[in-house]
Amino acid sequence: MLAVAHGKFELFEQSLGKQLIDMDLRVRKYNRTETTLNGTIFIRQTMDDTLILNTDVFFSALGNQQFQHLPMHLPTSGFCQFMTHLHDEYPNVIKDIANITEAEECPVSERAMIISDKTFPSEVLPPKLTKGLWKMVVTGTIDGEEVLKYYMVARLFEDNHF
């Protein structure tokens, strides 16, 4: 494992559940060295903890999209619990998201949360990770049925990359 200082967004894609939560987000080149996440998350109906979110993490050492599943993940939780966790653990990461939920808000009402030029929050990474492509897949279920799925890909670099 190498010490990693920086990460960059590579891709964001939603494949299921736009009728519940439409994540109209894209990664764009911001300048010569940086990419950002931009767009709007539309919560299309009132959400509560009946929507259970689960994460899976994958890694591609060569950065060639040949991902291996890793035993890392965020704790499985209901939607409101997930949002509260973001407020508690990552307040600096979410502070500039317009119209984001309040801490402990449940149920979460319909809204549009706007993300503008959000760089990858490298400060949330564990102290040592291997450089390469990392993918996190988030799956949402209601009563055991898969109703939401999206993923994001980030490229992690060693300290001396820049």
C-alpha positions, -999 to 999 in steps of 0.1 A, spaced: 0 0 0 11 35 -8 3 67 8 -23 85 -13 -27 122 -13 -51 129 -41 -81 115 -59 -100 126 -89 -135 118 -101 -136 97 -132 -172 88 -137 -207 89 -121 -235 68 -135 -270 59 -123 -286 27 -137 -317 23 -117 -342 42 -96 -346 76 -113 -383 76 -104 -372 77 -67 -340 96 -67 -327 110 -100 -290 117 -98 -285 140 -128 -247 142 -121 -217 142 -144 -180 145 -141 -165 173 -161 -130 185 -167 -126 217 -146 -92 228 -157 -60 212 -170 -54 191 -138 -88 188 -121 -122 172 -126 -154 180 -107 -188 166 -100 -217 187 -112 -255 184 -113 -286 180 -93 -299 152 -72 -337 152 -75 -355 134 -46 -388 126 -65 -408 113 -35 -406 114 3 -378 91 15 -373 74 48 -354 45 62 -374 20 43 -350 26 15 -319 6 26 -286 16 11 -257 -9 7 -222 -2 -8 -197 -24 -26 -161 -13 -33 -141 -25 -63 -104 -18 -73 -85 -18 -105 -47 -16 -99 -39 -10 -136 -67 14 -141 -80 -7 -170 -116 -13 -157 -108 -49 -146 -122 -44 -111 -118 -68 -82 -144 -68 -55 -130 -58 -21 -144 -65 14 -146 -28 21 -179 -10 24 -198 17 43 -223 4 68 -257 -7 54 -283 19 65 -316 34 58 -317 66 37 -322 90 66 -295 72 86 -272 76 56 -278 113 53 -273 117 91 -240 98 87 -229 123 60 -237 152 83 -219 137 113 -188 123 96 -183 145 65 -197 180 72 -170 197 52 -176 176 22 -214 183 21 -215 219 33 -216 234 -1 -244 212 -15 -273 235 -20 -306 224 -4 -292 193 13 -312 176 40 -308 188 76 -291 165 101 -315 141 116 -342 150 90 -366 121 85 -386 117 64 -368 136 37 -391 156 15 -390 160 -23 -362 184 -33 -334 193 -57 -299 192 -41 -274 210 -63 -237 201 -66 -215 226 -83 -179 220 -92 -173 195 -64 -137 182 -64 -130 148 -51 -129 150 -13 -94 133 -8 -96 141 30 -122 113 34 -98 86 22 -83 62 47 -46 70 54 -32 44 30 -47 31 -1 -32 17 -33 -31 40 -64 -54 30 -92 -91 31 -101 -116 27 -72 -153 22 -78 -181 23 -52 -215 9 -62 -245 20 -41 -275 -2 -42 -309 7 -27 -335 -18 -17 -371 -16 -4 -385 -48 11 -356 -67 -4 -362 -55 -40 -335 -36 -57 -349 -1 -66 -319 21 -68 -283 17 -82 -255 41 -90 -218 41 -90 -189 65 -89 -153 59 -100 -123 78 -87 -86 76 -96 -62 77 -67 -27 91 -70 5 89 -49 17 120 -31 43 128 -58 18 127 -87 14 165 -87 
